[in-house]
Amino acid sequence: MVIKGFRKAIAFCVVVSIAAIGTIANAEPSNKWRILFDHSTDGAGEVVFRITPLNGTPIDVTTQLPKGTGENQAAQLVKKSLKAALGKGYKIEVDDFETVLIKKTGKTPDFDLTMASSSISGLSINLKRE
């Protein structure tokens, strides 16, 4: 019985590894990304965005979202978290109230944006490369 569980664990790790490699292989860095929010959270949770500069070290940015957080408030909270974590190499702004726009500045390299994890439901989050 222990061996069967061990095999399942190994199989799961292989699938996760292949998915991670596929995500890295399909990365298309850009100088600008949009995070679009729709609806509101069903409960409290967090979302983690990963910003990966071309040939650079990934930066994970975590934002806590309370229960009932609407799209406009989610955009403001994520903007605040991104500004605090990314610093001067990026310009972060809210566009159309429910969209966060991330742009590189100066000599900052193009970057990839992914949602590393999320424990929220109800709030729709979409990433758009520009």
N, C-alpha and C positions, 0 to 999 in steps of 0.2 A: 504494500500500500504506500509506503514511503517512497519507493522507487517510482511509482506511477505519478505521485505528486511532484517529484523531482523532475521527471520528464516533461510534465506540463510547464513547470517553471522555466526550464531550459527552452522549450518551444516558444513560450511567451517572450523571453529575452531575445531570441532570434528574430521574431516578428517585429518587436520594438526597435531593434538595431537596424533592420532592413528599412523600416519606415523612416528612421532618423537619417540614414544614409541617403535615402531618396529625397528627403526634404533638403538636405545640404546640397545634393547634386542638382536640384531644381532651383536653387536660390538664384534670384535675379536682382542683384543690388540696383538701387536707384538713388537719385538725389532727393526724392520726395515721395512720401507715403501718406495715405489717408487712413484713419480709423473711423469707421462709420458705426454709430450706435442707433438702435431702434428698440422701442418698447421700454420696459422697466424690469428690475430684478424681482424675482419671486421671494428671495431670501437674501440674507447677508452672505458675502463671500469675497473672493479676491480674484483678480485677473493679473497675469504676469505676461508682459510683452518682452520679447528679446530683440534687441537692436544689435546687429552684427555688421560692423564696418568692414569693407573689403580688406582682406588680409589683416583684420584686427581681432581683438578679443571681444566676444559677445558681452553685452550688458543687459542684465535682467532688471526690469522695472516692475515692481509690484504695486498695485492700487487696491485698497480696501473699498468695497462698495456695500453700503448698508441696504437692508431690505427696503424695497420700494424706490430705489434709485432710478430715476427716469433718464432718458437719453441725454437731455441737456446737462443734468447734474453729473452724469457719468463722464461726459466729455470734459467738463471742468475739472473733475477729480483726477482723471487720467492726465490731462494737460499739466496739472500741478506736480504730479509724480514724475512725469517725463522731464519737466524743466529742472526739478531738483536733482535728478540722476544724471542727466546728459550734459548739462553745463553749456558753455559758450559755443561749442561746435555745431549746435543745432538750434534752429528756430522752431518753437512750438507755439501753435495758435489754434483757437477754436474757430471753425468756419461753419456757417449756417446753424449755429447753436448745438448741433448734435454730431459734428464731425471734428476730429482732431487732425491737424495737418502738421507733419514733421518734415522739415527741410534741413539739409546740411548747409553749413555756412563756411565761407573761406576755403581753406585747404582740407577740410574734413572729407574723407573718402566717401564714395557712395556706400549705401548700407542696405542690408536686408532687414525686413521686419516680419516677425512671426509672433503668434500667440503661443507662448511656451506652456501655459496652463491656465485653467479657469475653474473655479468652484461655484460659479453663479449659474442661475437658470432664469429664463424669461427675457433677459436682455440679449438682443441680437448684436453681435460684433462682427464686422466685416473689415478686412484689410484690402486696400487698393493701392497697387503700385502705380506711380505716375511718371 
